[in-house]
């Protein structure tokens, strides 16, 4: 095998870069393709507002005319400044089970980092902490989600072989929605709201939901600031996420809690699972992908939890219970039986305590690797 790398320079090459996993994982029942349109907008220098403070380069690995791997290198200046860590990120890292291929891909990113006088490589990470992150190290036989990466079991072995070690881990839970809840829980949530002069909004239209969208992401900026690798989202990045994600989520799945001054102090975001729809459509909206997505949003027994944020002064006061109680009722009404928690830092015990309403099983673990150079 004679491996050579080609840096992505054209739109056609970028499309090939995005599509490579479809070939690599074509026989895997656990792999969930990304939505091509989302990947294209994220990776395109002129479409992703993160390029205002990020640089990125992408490479494909070839064996003759056959693509055998891919990788992205990202320099996020906001991360470097905020955390005082002159690190380069790697992401979009996929490869066949060949050490020469994975070594070549990691080496080209390491070389770029050395040229820029950076001191470490870590990943998989994206441009922001709302992008896909973390390499799967447990749960390879579990169904993936739209919000997470999938990879084969040989990936972690390659990372360790090439001198990369653990920087942090995320864990994920599969939650079973109970048929009924103790009625005392709903009474307790009423007490929590009254005692703290809070109100759970009854939003029925997307227009009303979108009127709170900027506040929602501002709360993310504030309450996620201490999370691993988090950097504040810019106004343009916030608008990008609003336009691409909040527009298709039913308001019922986004409980919002406001204070007496009508300031947003807590929210949760859940979405009926799109995993099966993405698998059947290979990540494409056309010709039938859009119909499968609409059907999945309306008729589903699975859901994914994406984000939960509570303003610091209300943490530990039962506000999370209010959010979970609301979502439980929506899950029950919609016939949703199984919920994916999606990744949460293994050290974030406050987040993990939210799942006490549900029977749970930790079924996945993923890792951010690091190598100092």
C-alpha positions as CSV (number, residue, x, y, z in Angstrom):
1,X,0.0,0.0,0.0
2,X,1.4,3.4,-1.0
3,X,-0.4,6.2,0.9
4,X,-0.5,9.8,-0.2
5,X,-2.4,12.8,1.2
6,X,-4.3,15.4,-0.7
7,X,-5.4,18.7,0.9
8,X,-9.0,19.7,0.1
9,X,-9.0,22.7,-2.2
10,X,-12.1,22.5,-4.3
11,X,-15.8,22.1,-3.7
12,X,-15.8,18.7,-5.4
13,X,-13.1,17.5,-3.0
14,X,-15.0,18.8,0.0
15,X,-18.0,16.8,-1.1
16,X,-15.9,13.7,-1.4
17,X,-14.4,14.4,2.1
18,X,-18.0,14.6,3.6
19,X,-19.1,11.4,1.8
20,X,-16.2,9.1,2.7
21,X,-17.8,7.7,5.9
22,X,-20.8,6.5,3.9
23,X,-18.4,4.0,2.2
24,X,-16.5,3.2,5.3
25,X,-19.5,2.4,7.5
26,X,-21.9,1.1,4.8
27,X,-22.3,-2.3,6.5
28,X,-22.6,-1.0,10.1
29,X,-26.1,-1.0,11.6
30,X,-24.9,1.4,14.4
31,X,-23.6,4.2,12.2
32,X,-25.9,7.2,11.6
33,X,-24.9,9.4,8.7
34,X,-24.6,13.1,9.2
35,X,-27.0,15.3,7.3
36,X,-24.9,16.3,4.2
37,X,-26.3,19.8,4.1
38,X,-25.2,20.4,7.7
39,X,-21.7,19.0,7.2
40,X,-21.3,21.1,4.1
41,X,-22.3,24.3,5.8
42,X,-20.1,23.5,8.8
43,X,-17.0,22.7,6.8
44,X,-17.3,25.4,4.1
45,X,-15.1,28.4,4.8
46,X,-17.7,30.9,3.4
47,X,-20.7,29.4,5.2
48,X,-19.6,28.7,8.7
49,X,-19.4,31.9,10.9
50,X,-16.8,30.2,13.1
51,X,-14.2,31.0,10.5
52,X,-14.2,34.5,11.8
53,X,-12.0,33.2,14.6
54,X,-11.0,29.7,13.3
55,X,-8.7,28.3,10.7
56,X,-9.2,24.9,9.2
57,X,-7.5,22.6,6.7
58,X,-8.8,19.2,5.5
59,X,-7.0,16.2,4.0
60,X,-8.0,13.0,2.3
61,X,-5.7,9.9,2.3
62,X,-5.5,7.9,-0.9
63,X,-4.3,4.4,-1.8
64,X,-4.1,4.9,-5.5
65,X,-7.4,6.3,-6.5
66,X,-9.2,4.9,-3.5
67,X,-10.0,7.2,-0.5
68,X,-8.9,5.4,2.7
69,X,-9.1,8.2,5.3
70,X,-9.8,11.8,6.1
71,X,-9.0,14.4,8.8
72,X,-9.5,18.0,9.6
73,X,-7.2,20.3,11.6
74,X,-8.7,23.3,13.3
75,X,-7.1,26.3,15.0
76,X,-9.6,28.0,17.3
77,X,-8.2,31.3,18.4
78,X,-11.0,31.8,21.0
79,X,-10.1,28.5,22.6
80,X,-6.4,29.4,22.7
81,X,-7.1,32.8,24.3
82,X,-9.8,31.7,26.8
83,X,-8.1,28.6,28.1
84,X,-4.5,29.7,27.5
85,X,-3.9,26.4,25.7
86,X,-2.0,26.7,22.4
87,X,-3.6,23.5,21.0
88,X,-4.8,22.4,17.6
89,X,-8.0,20.5,17.3
90,X,-8.5,17.5,15.0
91,X,-11.9,16.3,13.8
92,X,-13.7,14.5,11.0
93,X,-11.2,11.7,11.5
94,X,-12.1,8.5,9.8
95,X,-9.8,5.8,8.4
96,X,-9.6,2.1,7.4
97,X,-7.9,-0.3,9.8
98,X,-4.4,0.5,8.7
99,X,-1.8,2.1,11.0
100,X,0.0,3.7,8.1
101,X,-3.1,5.5,7.1
102,X,-4.0,6.8,10.6
103,X,-0.4,7.8,11.2
104,X,-0.2,9.8,7.9
105,X,-3.4,11.7,8.7
106,X,-2.4,12.5,12.3
107,X,1.1,13.5,11.2
108,X,0.0,16.1,8.7
109,X,-2.1,17.8,11.4
110,X,0.8,17.5,13.9
111,X,3.2,19.1,11.3
112,X,0.8,22.0,10.8
113,X,0.6,22.5,14.5
114,X,4.4,22.6,14.8
115,X,4.6,25.1,12.0
116,X,2.2,27.3,14.0
117,X,4.1,26.8,17.2
118,X,1.3,25.0,18.9
119,X,2.1,22.6,21.7
120,X,-0.6,19.9,21.5
121,X,-3.2,18.2,19.4
122,X,-6.6,17.2,20.9
123,X,-9.8,15.8,19.6
124,X,-12.0,14.8,18.0
125,X,-13.5,18.2,18.4
126,X,-15.3,20.6,16.1
127,X,-15.4,24.4,15.7
128,X,-17.6,24.9,18.7
129,X,-18.7,22.6,21.6
130,X,-22.1,22.2,19.8
131,X,-20.4,20.3,16.9
132,X,-19.7,16.6,17.1
133,X,-16.9,15.7,19.5
134,X,-15.4,12.6,21.2
135,X,-14.3,9.3,19.9
136,X,-16.4,6.3,20.8
137,X,-14.5,3.9,23.1
138,X,-17.5,1.9,24.5
139,X,-20.9,1.0,23.0
140,X,-19.9,0.2,19.4
141,X,-23.0,-2.0,19.0
142,X,-25.4,0.7,20.1
143,X,-27.4,2.9,17.6
144,X,-25.8,6.2,17.1
145,X,-27.5,9.6,17.1
146,X,-27.6,12.7,14.9
147,X,-25.6,14.6,17.6
148,X,-22.7,12.1,18.0
149,X,-19.9,10.5,16.1
150,X,-19.6,6.8,15.4
151,X,-16.4,4.9,14.9
152,X,-15.2,1.3,14.7
153,X,-13.5,-0.4,17.8
154,X,-10.1,-0.2,16.2
155,X,-10.0,3.6,16.3
156,X,-9.0,3.9,20.0
157,X,-6.3,1.3,19.5
158,X,-4.8,3.4,16.7
159,X,-4.9,6.5,18.9
160,X,-3.0,4.8,21.7
161,X,-0.5,3.3,19.3
162,X,0.3,6.8,17.9
163,X,1.0,8.3,21.4
164,X,-2.4,9.9,22.2
165,X,-3.9,9.6,25.7
166,X,-7.1,10.5,27.5
167,X,-7.8,14.2,28.0
168,X,-11.5,13.8,29.1
169,X,-14.4,11.4,28.7
170,X,-18.1,11.8,28.0
171,X,-20.7,9.2,29.0
172,X,-24.1,8.6,27.6
173,X,-27.3,7.0,29.0
174,X,-30.2,5.1,27.4
175,X,-33.3,6.2,29.4
176,X,-36.5,4.2,29.6
177,X,-39.6,6.4,29.9
178,X,-41.9,5.1,32.6
179,X,-45.6,4.5,32.0
180,X,-46.4,6.8,34.8
181,X,-44.8,9.1,37.4
182,X,-45.5,9.6,41.0
183,X,-48.1,12.4,41.1
184,X,-46.1,14.0,43.9
185,X,-43.4,14.9,41.3
186,X,-45.8,17.3,39.5
187,X,-46.8,18.8,42.8
188,X,-43.2,19.2,43.7
189,X,-42.5,21.0,40.4
190,X,-45.3,23.5,41.2
191,X,-43.8,24.2,44.5
192,X,-40.4,24.8,42.9
193,X,-41.8,27.3,40.4
194,X,-43.9,29.1,43.1
195,X,-41.1,29.3,45.7
196,X,-38.6,30.8,43.2
197,X,-41.1,33.1,41.4
198,X,-40.6,31.2,38.1
199,X,-43.0,30.3,35.3
200,X,-42.9,27.5,32.7
201,X,-43.9,29.0,29.4
202,X,-46.7,27.4,27.4
203,X,-45.3,27.9,23.9
204,X,-47.4,26.7,21.1
205,X,-45.9,28.3,17.9
206,X,-42.4,28.3,16.4
207,X,-42.6,32.0,16.0
208,X,-43.0,32.4,19.8
209,X,-40.2,29.9,20.4
210,X,-37.9,31.8,18.0
211,X,-38.5,35.0,19.9
212,X,-36.6,33.4,22.8
213,X,-33.9,31.9,20.6
214,X,-31.2,34.5,21.2
215,X,-31.8,34.3,25.0
216,X,-31.5,30.6,24.9
217,X,-28.0,30.7,23.3
218,X,-26.9,33.5,25.6
219,X,-27.8,31.2,28.5
220,X,-25.7,28.5,26.9
221,X,-22.7,30.9,26.6
222,X,-23.0,31.8,30.3
223,X,-23.7,28.4,31.8
224,X,-21.5,26.3,29.5
225,X,-18.5,28.5,29.8
226,X,-16.7,26.1,32.2
227,X,-17.4,23.0,30.1
228,X,-14.4,21.3,28.5
229,X,-13.3,23.2,25.4
230,X,-16.3,25.6,25.4
231,X,-15.8,29.0,23.8
232,X,-18.5,31.8,23.6
233,X,-20.7,31.7,20.5
234,X,-20.7,34.9,18.5
235,X,-23.9,36.6,17.3
236,X,-23.4,35.1,13.8
237,X,-22.8,31.6,15.2
238,X,-26.0,31.9,17.3
239,X,-28.0,32.9,14.3
240,X,-26.5,30.0,12.4
241,X,-27.6,27.5,15.0
242,X,-31.1,29.1,15.2
243,X,-31.6,29.0,11.5
244,X,-30.3,25.4,11.1
245,X,-31.7,23.6,14.1
246,X,-34.4,25.4,16.1
247,X,-36.6,25.9,13.1
248,X,-37.6,22.3,12.8
249,X,-38.0,21.4,16.5
250,X,-41.6,21.4,17.8
251,X,-42.0,23.9,20.7
252,X,-43.4,21.1,23.0
253,X,-39.9,19.6,23.1
254,X,-38.2,22.8,24.3
255,X,-39.5,23.8,27.8
256,X,-38.6,27.3,28.8
257,X,-38.6,28.8,32.3
258,X,-38.6,32.5,32.9
259,X,-38.4,34.7,36.1
260,X,-40.6,37.6,37.2
261,X,-38.8,39.9,34.8
262,X,-39.5,37.4,32.0
263,X,-35.8,36.6,31.6
264,X,-35.0,33.1,30.5
265,X,-33.4,31.2,33.4
266,X,-33.7,27.6,32.2
267,X,-34.5,25.4,29.2
268,X,-34.2,21.9,27.8
269,X,-34.1,20.7,24.1
270,X,-35.2,17.3,23.0
271,X,-35.9,16.0,19.5
272,X,-37.6,12.8,18.2
273,X,-34.8,10.6,17.0
274,X,-33.7,11.1,13.4
275,X,-31.3,8.2,13.5
276,X,-33.4,5.8,11.4
277,X,-34.4,8.5,9.0
278,X,-30.8,9.4,8.4
279,X,-29.8,5.8,7.9
280,X,-32.5,5.2,5.3
281,X,-31.7,8.4,3.4
282,X,-27.9,8.2,3.7
283,X,-27.9,11.7,5.1
284,X,-29.7,13.3,2.1
285,X,-32.8,15.4,2.1
286,X,-33.8,14.4,-1.4
287,X,-35.5,12.7,-3.0
288,X,-37.2,11.0,0.0
289,X,-35.1,12.2,3.0
290,X,-37.4,15.1,3.8
291,X,-40.4,12.9,4.1
292,X,-38.6,10.4,6.3
293,X,-37.5,13.3,8.6
294,X,-41.0,14.7,8.9
295,X,-42.4,11.2,9.6
296,X,-39.7,10.7,12.3
297,X,-40.5,14.0,14.0
298,X,-44.2,13.1,14.2
299,X,-44.2,9.4,14.8
300,X,-41.4,8.0,16.9
301,X,-40.8,5.8,19.9
302,X,-37.3,7.2,20.5
303,X,-36.1,10.8,21.3
304,X,-32.7,12.5,21.8
305,X,-31.9,15.0,24.6
306,X,-29.6,17.7,23.3
307,X,-29.2,20.6,25.7
308,X,-30.2,21.5,29.2
309,X,-29.1,24.8,30.9
310,X,-30.1,26.4,34.2
311,X,-28.9,29.7,35.4
312,X,-26.4,29.3,38.2
313,X,-28.5,30.9,40.9
314,X,-31.3,28.4,40.3
315,X,-29.2,25.3,40.2
316,X,-29.8,22.8,42.9
317,X,-33.3,24.2,43.6
318,X,-35.3,21.6,41.6
319,X,-35.5,23.6,38.4
320,X,-34.0,20.7,36.4
321,X,-36.9,18.5,37.8
322,X,-39.4,20.9,36.3
323,X,-37.8,20.6,32.9
324,X,-37.6,16.8,33.1
325,X,-41.2,16.5,34.3
326,X,-42.4,18.6,31.3
327,X,-40.4,16.5,28.9
328,X,-41.7,13.2,30.5
329,X,-45.3,14.3,29.9
330,X,-44.5,15.2,26.3
331,X,-42.7,11.8,25.8
332,X,-45.7,10.0,27.2
333,X,-48.2,11.9,25.1
334,X,-46.2,11.3,21.9
335,X,-45.6,7.6,22.6
336,X,-41.9,8.0,23.1
337,X,-40.5,5.1,25.2
338,X,-36.7,5.4,24.8
339,X,-34.5,8.5,25.2
340,X,-30.8,9.0,24.5
341,X,-29.1,11.4,26.9
342,X,-26.3,12.2,24.4
343,X,-22.8,13.0,25.7
344,X,-22.2,14.5,29.1
345,X,-18.9,14.9,30.8
346,X,-18.1,12.0,33.2
347,X,-17.4,14.5,36.0
348,X,-20.7,16.4,35.5
349,X,-22.7,14.7,38.3
350,X,-25.3,17.5,38.3
351,X,-26.4,16.6,34.8
352,X,-26.4,12.9,35.5
353,X,-28.7,13.5,38.5
354,X,-31.4,14.7,36.1
355,X,-32.2,11.2,34.9
356,X,-33.6,10.0,38.3
357,X,-37.1,10.1,36.8
358,X,-36.1,7.4,34.3
359,X,-34.7,3.9,34.4
360,X,-31.2,4.3,32.9
361,X,-28.3,2.3,31.5
362,X,-24.9,3.8,30.7
363,X,-24.4,2.4,27.2
364,X,-21.7,4.6,25.6
365,X,-18.4,6.3,26.5
366,X,-16.4,8.6,24.2
367,X,-13.0,10.2,24.6
368,X,-11.1,13.4,23.7
369,X,-7.5,12.4,23.1
370,X,-4.5,14.6,23.4
371,X,-0.8,14.4,22.4
372,X,1.7,17.0,23.4
373,X,4.3,17.8,20.7
